[in-house]
Amino acid sequence: MNIRILFEDKKKKTPRSLKEQFMLEWYKQLGWKKNPFKTVIPKHIDDFIAGYDKDRLKINLFVIKKLNFGTIVGPPGTGKTTILKWMEYELRKYRKRVHAKLVDGSNLTGEKQTIKNILWPLLNPIEKYITKPWQVITAANIVKEVNNRLKPDHKLVFLVDNVKEISDLAQVLMRELFLANINFQLIVSGTKEEIEDSGIDQFKPQDHLRIDLSEGMPYKDLRNLVRKRIESVGGKDIKPFTEGLMKRICAEADHNPKSVLELAYNCAAEIALENWQKERIAEEERLMELRELEEAAEEESEEKEKSEKQAQAKKKKKEEEYLDLENYEEVKGSGARARARRLEQEKKIQDFFDKVKKNLGEI
């Protein structure tokens, strides 16, 4: 009976793994809140960045020493944008003295757009969203505007990602800022060829930073990168990856951080779907076993019910036979008594007539 109850409870609520025939939120199968391997750089990058220890130290010294020009070089996906975003994030903590701005080179094309991005970290909220002074400021007086807004002990740190997209006008404006001897620091990123083709290093040839990410990231740092992302969504260490699988992913990605995240995403999704499929098969087998047990329980119950009915019918028949026998004995006893009474009466009558005859004879 307990087996049947268990089976009926399972039938009332079909397991989710059997209801679903298609899975999109694969990460939930691994116990994660969301996909940790999106190549979009997280907002709170300080909690996610891994590696680049020596490079981040060089950047720190670059800012402290007030050096004016530096480059971050490397193929796509090696972490150039990550380092720049980390730098902007960290410098926000010192925004009262350091005015940092990260901008993509594609946003340094038109005159107004370029002026807006250069001035943006120096503007107050009213200027940013109401008066918008960049609409009237021209390239001819941009240096004067920056100089007037930048206090002597303050610095403007301009970070340009994807430098190949900047316009000639943007290069001219930044050159003028350098020549004006303003406390202005510029770091640009791109591939070696992109930086050379942009021509931006020609007006300030001395590179005081030169971070080269071409060799990729060491395994230890890549593992740490993956671990941080997995733990940020509720996972533990690098699970479901083993050390062997993690090393193969890094090798296949040629130690490129972005490629590692993409491969980790693919592997994790495959593992999740395989686990899901195994669970479905196990659940189906379990339910099949429950069905078989339930059918066996039903057959046993039917046999028991049948035996009970047969026993009851047999008992009833015996009871009926007993009642018939009892009635018979009762009827039989009543007839014998009646005959005895009749014989007794006949004897009394005979005795009476015999007595009468005797009396008549004496007369």
HELIX and SHEET records of a PDB file:
HELIX    1   1 ASN A    2  LYS A   12  1                                  11    
HELIX    2   2 ARG A   16  LYS A   19  1                                   4    
HELIX    3   3 TRP A   26  LEU A   30  5                                   5    
HELIX    4   4 ILE A   45  ASP A   47  5                                   3    
HELIX    5   5 ASP A   53  ILE A   64  1                                  12    
HELIX    6   6 LYS A   80  LEU A   91  1                                  12    
HELIX    7   7 ARG A   92  TYR A   94  5                                   3    
HELIX    8   8 GLY A  105  ASN A  107  5                                   3    
HELIX    9   9 GLU A  111  LEU A  119  1                                   9    
HELIX   10  10 TRP A  120  LEU A  122  5                                   3    
HELIX   11  11 PRO A  125  ILE A  126  1                                   2    
HELIX   12  12 GLU A  127  THR A  131  3                                   5    
HELIX   13  13 PRO A  133  GLN A  135  5                                   3    
HELIX   14  14 ALA A  139  ASN A  141  5                                   3    
HELIX   15  15 ILE A  142  ARG A  149  1                                   8    
HELIX   16  16 VAL A  163  GLU A  165  5                                   3    
HELIX   17  17 ASP A  168  LEU A  179  1                                  12    
HELIX   18  18 LYS A  192  SER A  198  1                                   7    
HELIX   19  19 TYR A  219  SER A  232  1                                  14    
HELIX   20  20 GLU A  243  GLU A  252  1                                  10    
HELIX   21  21 PRO A  257  GLU A  362  1                                 106    
SHEET    1   A 5 VAL A  98  ASP A 104  0                                        
SHEET    2   A 5 LYS A 155  ASP A 161  1                                        
SHEET    3   A 5 PHE A 184  GLY A 190  1                                        
SHEET    4   A 5 PHE A  69  VAL A  73  1                                        
SHEET    5   A 5 ILE A 211  ASP A 212  1                                        
END                                                                             
